Amino acid sequence: MTKPQPLFFIKIHVDLHWGFASRRTVLSKSKDSFLIPPPTTFIGALAYGHAKLFNGPEELDSVSYAEKVRENLVSVNVKVNTPLQEYSDLSRIWWYRGRERAVKFDAVALGKVVKGISELPSFTVTYLFNDDGIRGLGGEKAIITSALSMIRVSSKESIASVKKLEYGPAWPLEGEKAITSYSFWYDLVDEIKGDYYAQRVVDYKRASIGDYFKAPERMHVYPYDIKRRCTTNVEIKVRDGRALIYDVGGEKVVIEL
């Protein structure tokens, strides 16, 4: 097995203005929201700043600009710092039926998540890159500038601001056990001790950003107590040959090999 190499990380502390709406990719009239933004949402949030920095279009050859970030990313891990509450409101939608030559309307439930009161920024997010990924995105300075340019998480109404940014080398750690408060893929660990929340999301390691119709999904685990609505720490044991534990600015995250 090749000796694991250090990675470059940026860690952003991002605060929501009111909350967010990150729709599930389901073919139904009502659109509920994920309780926690999936990894693809945070990839898109970073890509927005990168596109602005390099005057990039929203799409490249009919593919989301966020695909450029995804291709150069090793891992994205999320820590929830604020209470989250799901909420839906009714919105009227209108459409025109050509055959009947008539305007129709209906009311649909649109889901959103409202943040609670917290002394900390809503989320702490770590992005990790190898040397090729750093070059692919224009260098460390470009990645840092892109992160500081983040203005929303998910929909355009989901306004956010970066309160603090850290960066530096992320070091691989020996051993198979660790305590973490950051999200990870469920199938990368053999054991989890502690309270956590899991949701099925698009597997960004195997699917292009935005191309979700037949995209593979995967269970993502967040150390978050849904009853007490607070961050937790879980003790995990990673699967041999599937994942490694990295030190990211004094905190531990699970990285898929």
Residue pairs with C-beta under 8 A, 6 or more apart in sequence:
1 241
4 172
4 244
5 130
5 172
6 169
6 170
6 171
6 172
7 74
7 128
7 129
7 130
7 169
7 170
7 246
7 255
8 128
8 129
8 130
8 131
8 133
8 134
8 140
8 143
8 167
8 168
8 169
8 170
9 126
9 127
9 128
9 129
9 166
9 167
9 168
9 169
9 170
9 246
9 248
9 249
10 126
10 127
10 143
10 144
10 147
10 165
10 166
10 167
11 124
11 125
11 126
11 165
11 166
11 167
11 248
11 249
12 124
12 125
12 127
12 147
12 150
12 162
12 164
12 165
13 120
13 121
13 123
13 124
13 162
13 163
13 164
13 165
14 45
14 121
14 122
14 123
14 124
14 125
14 150
14 153
14 160
14 161
14 162
14 163
15 121
15 122
15 160
15 161
15 162
15 163
16 82
16 115
16 122
16 123
16 153
16 158
16 159
16 160
17 158
17 159
17 160
17 161
18 114
18 115
18 159
19 84
19 87
19 112
19 113
19 114
19 115
19 158
20 33
20 37
20 41
20 112
20 113
20 153
20 154
20 155
20 158
20 160
21 33
21 110
21 111
21 112
21 113
21 154
21 155
21 157
21 158
22 33
22 34
22 37
22 38
22 41
22 113
22 153
22 154
22 155
22 158
23 31
23 32
23 33
23 34
23 111
23 155
24 31
24 32
24 33
24 34
25 202
25 212
25 213
25 215
29 106
29 108
30 88
30 108
30 109
30 110
30 111
31 108
31 109
31 110
31 111
32 86
32 88
32 109
32 111
33 86
33 111
33 112
33 113
34 41
34 113
34 199
34 201
35 84
35 86
35 113
35 197
35 199
35 226
36 78
36 80
36 84
36 113
36 183
36 197
36 199
36 222
36 224
37 78
37 123
37 153
37 154
38 199
38 201
38 202
38 220
39 76
39 78
39 183
39 201
39 204
39 220
40 66
40 70
40 201
40 202
40 204
40 209
41 153
41 154
42 76
42 78
42 123
42 125
42 127
42 153
43 66
43 69
43 70
43 73
43 76
43 204
43 209
44 64
44 66
44 154
44 209
45 150
45 152
45 153
45 154
45 160
46 66
46 69
46 127
46 146
46 147
46 150
47 64
47 65
47 66
47 68
47 69
47 146
47 209
48 149
48 150
48 151
48 152
49 145
49 146
49 147
49 148
49 149
49 150
49 151
50 56
50 65
50 68
50 69
50 137
50 138
50 142
50 143
50 146
50 149
51 57
51 58
51 65
52 146
52 149
53 138
53 142
53 145
53 146
53 149
54 138
54 142
56 65
56 68
57 65
58 64
58 65
59 65
60 67
60 68
63 208
63 209
63 210
63 211
64 208
64 209
64 210
66 209
66 210
67 208
67 209
67 210
68 136
68 137
69 137
69 209
70 204
70 208
70 209
71 136
72 129
72 132
72 133
72 134
72 136
72 137
73 127
73 128
73 129
73 133
73 204
74 128
74 129
74 130
74 133
74 255
75 126
75 127
75 128
75 253
75 255
75 256
76 125
76 126
76 127
76 128
76 204
77 125
77 126
77 128
77 182
77 183
77 184
77 248
77 253
77 254
78 123
78 124
78 125
78 182
78 183
78 222
79 123
79 124
79 125
79 181
79 182
79 183
79 223
79 231
80 122
80 123
80 222
80 223
80 224
80 231
81 118
81 120
81 121
81 122
81 123
81 124
81 231
82 115
82 116
82 117
82 118
82 120
82 121
82 122
82 123
83 115
83 116
83 117
83 118
83 229
83 230
84 113
84 114
84 115
84 116
84 224
84 229
85 113
85 114
85 115
85 116
85 229
86 111
86 112
86 113
87 111
87 112
87 113
87 114
88 109
88 110
88 111
88 112
89 109
89 110
89 112
90 107
90 108
90 109
90 110
91 107
91 108
91 110
92 105
92 106
92 107
93 105
93 106
93 107
93 108
94 103
94 104
94 105
95 103
95 104
95 105
96 102
96 103
96 104
97 103
97 104
115 122
116 229
121 163
121 164
122 160
123 153
124 182
126 182
126 248
126 249
126 251
126 253
127 143
127 147
128 170
128 246
128 248
128 253
128 255
129 137
129 143
134 140
134 143
137 143
137 146
140 167
144 165
144 167
147 162
147 165
148 162
148 165
150 160
150 161
150 162
151 159
151 160
151 161
152 158
152 159
152 160
153 160
166 249
168 249
170 246
170 247
170 248
170 249
170 253
171 246
171 247
172 244
172 245
172 246
173 244
173 245
173 246
173 247
173 252
175 245
176 237
176 238
176 240
176 245
177 235
177 236
177 237
177 238
178 235
178 236
178 238
178 245
178 252
178 254
179 233
179 234
179 235
179 236
179 252
180 223
180 233
180 234
180 236
180 245
180 251
180 252
180 253
180 254
181 223
181 231
181 232
181 233
181 234
181 251
182 223
182 251
182 252
182 253
182 254
183 220
183 221
183 222
183 223
184 220
184 221
184 236
184 243
184 253
184 254
185 218
185 219
185 220
185 221
185 243
185 254
185 256
186 198
186 218
186 219
186 220
186 221
187 218
187 219
187 239
187 242
188 238
188 239
188 242
188 243
188 254
188 256
189 221
189 236
189 237
189 238
189 239
189 243
189 254
190 237
190 238
190 239
191 235
191 236
191 237
192 221
192 234
192 235
192 236
193 234
193 235
193 236
194 223
194 232
194 233
194 234
194 235
195 223
195 224
195 225
195 232
195 234
196 221
196 222
196 223
196 224
196 225
196 232
196 234
197 221
197 222
197 224
197 225
197 226
198 219
198 220
198 221
198 222
199 219
199 220
199 222
200 217
200 218
200 219
200 220
201 217
201 218
201 219
201 220
202 212
202 215
202 216
202 217
202 218
203 215
203 216
203 217
203 218
205 256
206 215
206 216
207 215
207 216
208 215
221 234
223 231
223 232
223 233
223 234
224 230
224 231
224 232
225 231
225 232
236 254
238 244
238 245
238 254
241 257
242 256
242 257
243 254
243 255
243 256
243 257
244 254
244 255
244 257
245 252
245 253
245 254
245 255
246 252
246 253
246 255
